[in-house]
Amino acid sequence: MGGAGCRCSRRPCRRGLPDRGRLIRGNDTMNAVLREPLVHFFMLGAAVFALFALFDDTPPPVAAEVITVTEDDARRLAGAFEATWRRSPNPTELNHLIDSFVREEVYVREALALGLDRGDAVIRSRLQMKMEFLTESGAGAITPDDATLEAHLAAFPERFAQAPLVGFEQVMIDDTIGTEALMEIRALMDAGGIPDGVRLNLLPPTLPAGPPRVVDGTFGTGFFEALATLPTGKWAGPVTSSFGRHLVRVTERRDTRLPPLSEIRERVESDWRAVMSVQLREERYKALVARYLIVRPDDPEGLRQ
């Protein structure tokens, strides 16, 4: 009966339990393995690496930053080389230029990461200049009309007025010649004669119409102004220069003149752009500084003591 059940009726059934002999032999094998020095070595190494991983504060590796040298960069480097050496760089030279560009970029990035730009007066000044340049360059994109330039010309006539001109002939005379002798000499010279008492000198006998800076640059400061009271076409004087006394005959005189816009449009437009650049720069600065709360020293004067 119960053919499907356990047939071992006289002793306990051990179906499904491991044999005791096999367990003892397995334990003996494990003990032998654990006694091996090589196993001890691997176990100790694993423990060391586990402790190192637990207490290591090294930051995890980060992806390398990319420095890309674009074709525009290469063309710019080649253009700068050509502007200096009047020829295009060969492949080796271009590679050297690119290497120098990369070296510069690496050092710049590392310097910025270290904060070396902070507190450097030269770098701060250059950054300010670049910001101002970006603002002022906007004036170049504006095309003024004639009415704008006419208004600018009327607002700043002294910037465009042509200086007065004077042309003259001159001779030097002895310092010992008196008033009556001078009158005779002038009369003789008006008649085309060359009287005694006229000194030879290295100064130009005739000057074409020139501005004050040319006349005063030749005869000394104030000579041009002294000629302003002399008549035209007659010998007059004496006029004193840095070299002595002169008789002078003014041959040409032109008063200060403000040319029309059509004659000086390029100058007026250039000056207008310069004024606009300053105006744009100041307006931009006011907009930028309005974003900040400026805290100044309580007693600036006391800081100098």
C-alpha positions as CSV (number, residue, x, y, z in Angstrom):
1,M,0.0,0.0,0.0
2,G,1.1,3.5,-0.6
3,G,3.5,2.4,-3.4
4,A,4.1,6.1,-4.1
5,G,5.3,6.8,-0.5
6,C,8.6,6.2,1.2
7,R,9.6,2.6,1.4
8,C,12.1,3.0,4.2
9,S,10.0,2.1,7.1
10,R,12.7,1.0,9.5
11,R,14.9,4.2,9.4
12,P,14.3,7.9,9.0
13,C,13.9,9.0,5.4
14,R,16.8,11.3,4.2
15,R,15.4,12.1,0.8
16,G,16.5,15.6,-0.3
17,L,19.2,16.1,2.4
18,P,22.9,16.3,1.5
19,D,25.1,13.5,2.4
20,R,27.1,14.3,5.6
21,G,30.3,13.0,4.0
22,R,30.0,15.4,1.1
23,L,29.5,18.3,3.5
24,I,32.6,17.5,5.4
25,R,34.6,17.1,2.3
26,G,33.3,20.5,1.0
27,N,34.2,22.2,4.2
28,D,37.6,20.8,4.1
29,T,38.1,22.1,0.6
30,M,36.9,25.6,1.5
31,N,39.2,25.7,4.5
32,A,42.1,24.7,2.3
33,V,41.3,27.5,-0.2
34,L,40.9,30.1,2.6
35,R,44.3,29.1,3.9
36,E,46.0,29.9,0.6
37,P,48.2,33.1,0.7
38,L,47.1,34.1,-2.8
39,V,43.5,34.2,-1.6
40,H,44.6,36.3,1.4
41,F,46.3,38.7,-1.0
42,F,43.3,39.2,-3.2
43,M,41.0,39.7,-0.2
44,L,43.3,42.3,1.3
45,G,43.5,44.1,-2.1
46,A,39.8,44.2,-2.4
47,A,39.5,45.7,1.1
48,V,42.0,48.4,0.3
49,F,40.3,49.4,-2.9
50,A,36.9,49.5,-1.1
51,L,38.3,51.8,1.6
52,F,40.0,54.0,-1.1
53,A,36.7,54.3,-3.0
54,L,34.9,55.2,0.3
55,F,37.2,58.0,1.4
56,D,38.7,59.3,-1.9
57,D,37.7,63.0,-2.4
58,T,39.1,63.3,-5.9
59,P,36.4,65.0,-8.2
60,P,35.0,62.8,-10.9
61,P,36.6,63.3,-14.3
62,V,35.0,65.9,-16.5
63,A,34.8,66.1,-20.2
64,A,37.7,67.9,-21.9
65,E,36.9,71.5,-23.0
66,V,36.9,71.9,-26.8
67,I,39.0,74.6,-28.5
68,T,37.8,74.9,-32.1
69,V,40.0,76.7,-34.6
70,T,37.5,77.6,-37.4
71,E,38.3,78.4,-41.0
72,D,37.6,82.1,-40.2
73,D,40.2,81.9,-37.5
74,A,42.7,80.4,-39.9
75,R,42.0,83.1,-42.5
76,R,42.4,85.8,-40.0
77,L,45.7,84.4,-38.8
78,A,46.9,84.1,-42.4
79,G,45.7,87.7,-43.2
80,A,47.7,89.1,-40.2
81,F,50.8,87.2,-41.4
82,E,50.4,88.5,-44.9
83,A,50.0,92.1,-43.7
84,T,53.3,91.8,-41.9
85,W,55.4,89.8,-44.3
86,R,53.7,90.8,-47.6
87,R,53.1,87.1,-48.6
88,S,50.8,84.3,-47.7
89,P,52.1,81.8,-45.1
90,N,53.1,78.3,-46.2
91,P,51.4,75.2,-44.7
92,T,54.1,74.9,-42.0
93,E,53.9,78.6,-41.0
94,L,50.1,78.4,-40.9
95,N,50.3,75.4,-38.6
96,H,52.6,77.3,-36.3
97,L,50.2,80.2,-36.3
98,I,47.4,77.9,-35.3
99,D,49.5,76.4,-32.6
100,S,50.2,79.8,-31.2
101,F,46.5,80.6,-31.3
102,V,45.7,77.4,-29.4
103,R,48.4,78.2,-26.9
104,E,47.0,81.6,-26.3
105,E,43.5,80.3,-25.9
106,V,44.6,77.7,-23.4
107,Y,46.4,80.2,-21.3
108,V,43.6,82.7,-21.5
109,R,41.0,80.2,-20.4
110,E,43.2,78.9,-17.5
111,A,44.0,82.5,-16.4
112,L,40.3,83.4,-16.4
113,A,39.5,80.2,-14.4
114,L,42.1,81.3,-11.9
115,G,40.6,84.8,-11.7
116,L,43.9,86.4,-12.9
117,D,41.8,89.0,-14.8
118,R,40.4,90.4,-11.6
119,G,42.2,93.5,-10.3
120,D,44.4,93.9,-13.3
121,A,44.3,97.5,-14.4
122,V,45.6,96.8,-17.9
123,I,42.9,94.1,-18.6
124,R,40.2,96.2,-17.0
125,S,41.1,99.1,-19.2
126,R,41.1,97.0,-22.3
127,L,37.7,95.6,-21.5
128,Q,36.4,99.1,-21.0
129,M,37.8,100.1,-24.3
130,K,36.2,97.2,-26.1
131,M,32.8,97.9,-24.6
132,E,33.1,101.5,-25.6
133,F,34.2,100.5,-29.1
134,L,31.1,98.3,-29.5
135,T,28.9,101.2,-28.5
136,E,30.6,103.8,-30.6
137,S,30.7,101.6,-33.7
138,G,27.0,102.1,-33.9
139,A,27.6,105.6,-35.3
140,G,29.1,104.1,-38.4
141,A,25.9,102.4,-39.3
142,I,24.0,105.7,-39.4
143,T,23.8,107.7,-42.7
144,P,23.1,111.4,-42.0
145,D,21.1,113.4,-44.4
146,D,22.1,116.9,-45.7
147,A,19.9,118.6,-43.1
148,T,21.7,116.9,-40.3
149,L,25.1,117.8,-41.6
150,E,24.0,121.4,-42.3
151,A,22.9,121.7,-38.7
152,H,26.2,120.2,-37.5
153,L,28.1,122.7,-39.6
154,A,26.2,125.6,-38.2
155,A,26.7,124.3,-34.7
156,F,30.5,124.1,-35.0
157,P,31.6,126.6,-37.6
158,E,35.0,127.1,-36.0
159,R,35.9,123.5,-36.8
160,F,35.5,124.0,-40.5
161,A,36.3,127.6,-41.1
162,Q,39.3,128.2,-43.4
163,A,42.0,130.2,-41.7
164,P,42.8,133.7,-43.0
165,L,45.6,133.9,-45.6
166,V,48.2,136.5,-46.4
167,G,50.8,136.7,-49.1
168,F,53.6,139.3,-49.1
169,E,57.1,140.4,-50.1
170,Q,59.6,141.4,-47.5
171,V,63.1,142.9,-47.2
172,M,65.2,143.5,-44.0
173,I,66.5,146.9,-43.1
174,D,69.2,148.1,-40.8
175,D,68.2,148.9,-37.2
176,T,69.9,152.3,-37.5
177,I,67.7,153.7,-40.2
178,G,65.4,156.5,-38.9
179,T,61.8,157.4,-39.6
180,E,62.6,159.9,-42.4
181,A,65.0,157.5,-44.2
182,L,62.3,154.8,-44.0
183,M,59.8,157.0,-45.7
184,E,62.3,157.6,-48.6
185,I,63.1,153.9,-48.8
186,R,59.5,152.9,-49.0
187,A,58.8,155.5,-51.7
188,L,61.8,154.3,-53.7
189,M,60.7,150.7,-53.4
190,D,57.2,151.5,-54.5
191,A,58.7,153.0,-57.6
192,G,60.6,149.7,-58.2
193,G,64.0,150.8,-56.9
194,I,66.3,149.1,-54.4
195,P,67.6,151.6,-52.0
196,D,70.7,151.5,-49.8
197,G,70.1,150.1,-46.3
198,V,68.3,147.0,-47.5
199,R,70.0,143.9,-46.1
200,L,70.4,140.6,-47.8
201,N,69.0,137.7,-45.7
202,L,68.2,134.1,-46.0
203,L,64.5,134.5,-45.5
204,P,62.2,134.1,-48.5
205,P,61.7,137.5,-50.2
206,T,58.2,136.4,-51.4
207,L,55.6,134.2,-49.6
208,P,52.5,133.0,-51.3
209,A,49.2,133.3,-49.4
210,G,49.6,131.3,-46.2
211,P,47.8,130.8,-42.9
212,P,49.1,132.1,-39.6
213,R,50.9,128.9,-38.6
214,V,53.0,129.1,-41.8
215,V,53.8,132.8,-41.6
216,D,54.5,132.7,-37.8
217,G,56.5,129.5,-38.3
218,T,58.8,131.3,-40.6
219,F,59.1,134.8,-39.1
220,G,58.1,134.2,-35.5
221,T,55.0,134.4,-33.4
222,G,52.9,137.5,-34.0
223,F,54.2,138.4,-37.5
224,F,51.0,137.3,-39.2
225,E,48.9,139.5,-36.8
226,A,51.2,142.5,-37.5
227,L,50.5,142.2,-41.2
228,A,46.8,142.5,-40.6
229,T,46.9,146.3,-40.3
230,L,49.1,146.9,-43.4
231,P,47.7,148.1,-46.7
232,T,47.7,145.8,-49.8
233,G,50.0,146.6,-52.7
234,K,52.3,149.2,-51.0
235,W,55.5,148.8,-49.0
236,A,54.9,149.4,-45.3
237,G,56.6,148.9,-42.0
238,P,58.8,148.3,-40.4
239,V,57.5,145.1,-38.9
240,T,59.6,143.3,-36.3
241,S,60.2,139.6,-36.6
242,S,62.4,137.2,-34.7
243,F,65.2,138.2,-37.1
244,G,65.0,142.0,-37.1
245,R,63.1,144.7,-38.9
246,H,61.3,144.3,-42.2
247,L,59.6,146.4,-44.9
248,V,56.6,144.4,-46.2
249,R,54.3,144.7,-49.2
250,V,51.1,142.6,-48.8
251,T,50.2,141.1,-52.1
252,E,47.2,139.0,-51.2
253,R,44.8,138.7,-48.3
254,R,41.9,136.4,-47.6
255,D,39.6,136.6,-44.6
256,T,38.4,133.7,-42.6
257,R,35.8,131.7,-44.7
258,L,33.3,129.1,-43.9
259,P,32.9,126.8,-47.0
260,P,29.5,125.5,-48.0
261,L,28.7,121.9,-47.1
262,S,29.1,120.8,-50.7
263,E,32.9,121.6,-50.5
264,I,33.6,120.0,-47.2
265,R,30.9,117.3,-46.8
266,E,33.4,114.5,-46.0
267,R,35.0,116.5,-43.2
268,V,31.6,117.5,-41.7
269,E,30.3,113.9,-41.9
270,S,33.5,112.6,-40.2
271,D,33.2,115.1,-37.4
272,W,29.5,114.4,-37.0
273,R,30.2,110.7,-36.6
274,A,32.9,111.5,-34.0
275,V,30.3,113.5,-32.0
276,M,27.7,110.9,-32.4
277,S,30.1,108.2,-31.1
278,V,30.7,110.1,-27.9
279,Q,27.0,110.8,-27.5
280,L,26.1,107.1,-28.0
281,R,28.8,106.0,-25.6
282,E,27.5,108.3,-22.9
283,E,23.9,107.3,-23.4
284,R,24.9,103.6,-23.3
285,Y,26.9,104.2,-20.1
286,K,23.9,105.9,-18.4
287,A,21.7,102.9,-19.3
288,L,24.3,100.4,-18.0
289,V,25.1,102.2,-14.8
290,A,21.4,102.5,-14.0
291,R,21.4,98.8,-13.4
292,Y,23.8,99.1,-10.4
293,L,23.6,100.5,-6.9
294,I,26.7,102.6,-6.5
295,V,28.1,102.7,-2.9
296,R,30.7,105.4,-2.4
297,P,33.0,106.2,0.6
298,D,31.4,108.3,3.2
299,D,34.3,110.8,3.3
300,P,36.4,110.7,0.1
301,E,38.3,113.7,1.2
302,G,39.3,112.0,4.4
303,L,41.0,109.2,2.5
304,R,43.8,111.5,1.4
305,Q,44.9,112.2,4.9
